[in-house]
Amino acid sequence: MAQFTVVQEVGAAATEVWAALVDWPRHGRWAPLTEVRTLTERPDGVGARFVGRTGLGRLAFDDPMTVTSWTAPEGDSPGDRAGRCEVMKTGRVVHGRAWFSVTPLPGSRSRVVWFEDVTVSPRRLTRFAGPLLSIAGRLGFAATLRALAREVEHTAASRV
């Protein structure tokens, strides 16, 4: 298995950050070489399904996911309940689970925690390259969350 956790503080309210994170197609703006599309009529809540296609041409793969847990943030004040979304990855290449949480912080800020626990096929690849896959995943998702933060912060600042 490849496991990693990434934490990113964002200069925007938790509800704004949550809205960006659960706008599945929007992930393609932050994750390099990735396009995301929803597969269900409702893109939110438990049971929602979407797929990320990552790569170029014949080197691309699909990463289908189903939302298995969904709790939106209660508000934007410190002490309000954090939001949390968990997905099950059911693709031919990537399997496992991932979740993210969005916690309100003082000063209209929030903290995003992203966790992945995945196996890559062929499974023996993960067994031997798990530590390398974890490092690559951590670096890739750190860059993705920084891009998310820049976009959401820019949007929040433009409204002020």
N, C-alpha and C positions, 0 to 999 in steps of 0.2 A: 504494500500500500504506500501511497504517497500522501503525506499529511502536511499541511501548513496552515498558518494563521497570519493574517495581515491586519494591521490596525492603522486607521487613518482618521485624523481629526479634520473636520470640515467647518469652515466659517459660515455655516448656514443652519437654519433651524432643522430639527430632526424630521418634522413632517415634510419639509421640502426635499431633504436628502432621501427620505423613504420614497417619496413620489418619483424621484429620478431613478432610484434603484429598481423599483417594480415596474417601470416602463421598459419592458424587456427589449423591444427593438432599439431603444436608446443605448444599450450596452455596446452596440457596434460602433458608436462614436468614440468610445474610450478604449475598447479592446482591439488591438491591431489585428487586421486581416479577419475580422469577425463580423458576421451579419446575423441578427437574431430576428426570428419571426414567431408570432404566437400561433398555436395550433387549435386553441379552444375559443369559443365565442367570448367567454369572459376571461380576460387575462389576469384577473386577480383572485386571490383566495385559494383555499385547498382544492386541488383537482385541476387547477390551471396548468396547461401544458405549453411549452415553447421549445424551440430548438435553435441552438447556436451553430452556425457553419463557420468553421475556422480553417484558414489556409488559402492556398492558391491553386486553381485548376484541379488537376488530378491528385494533388497533395492535400486537398481539403478533406475534412471529415465533419460529420454531424454529431452534435452533442445534445440529444433530446433530454428534456427534464420535465418532471412533474412536481408541482408544489405539494408538499406533504404537511406543512405546518405554516400558519400565517397569523401573526398578531401585529397589527399596525401600531405605531407609537400612540400613546395616549395623549400626548401633547408635546410642547416644546420647552417646558420648564424643567430644571433639574429636579429629580425626584419623580417626574412623570414616568409611567411605564415605558420601557424601551420597546421598539418594534423588532420583530424577528421573523425571518422567512427561511424555511428549509426546503430543499429540493432533493429529489432522488434522480440521479443520472443513470439513464438506461440505454446508452448507446452501445454500438459494437466496439468502439474504440475506448471510450471513457465510461466507467461505471463507478457507482459509489454515491456519496452524498456531499452536499455543501449547504452552508447556511451563512446568513449575515444578520447582524443586529445593528440597530441605529439607536444610540442612547443620547437623550437631550443633555446638554452641558450648559453652564452659565454663559450669558452673553450671546444668545442666539447661535450657539455652536452645537456641534454634535460629534459623536464618535462612531465610526463604522468599524465593526469587527467582521472579517470575512474568514471563514474556515472551509477547507476542503479536505476530504478523506476519500481518495479515489484510487482506482486500479486502472491501468492502461493495458489494452490488449495489443499484442499477446501478453498474457499475464506474467510470463517469465521475464518480460521486459521490466515490469514494475518490481519484481522480486530482486533483480540484479541492479536496476537503475533507480530504485525508489528514492534514495537520498538525493540523487541528481535531479530527478523529477520534482522533488519537494522544493529544492532550491530554485529551480526554474519557475515553478508555479508561484512561489513566494515573490520572486522578482517581477514576474509578469503581472500578477495581481496587484502588487504594490504600485506599479506604473499605471495600471488601469484605475485604481482608486485615487491616485493623484490627479489623473485626468478628470475623473468624476468630480473631485473636489474643486478643481479649477473652474469647470463648467457651472456647477451649482453656485459657487461663490460669486462668479461673474454675474449670473442671473439675479442672485439676491441683491448684489450691490447696484445693479442697474435699476432696481425698483426703488431704491432709497433716494 
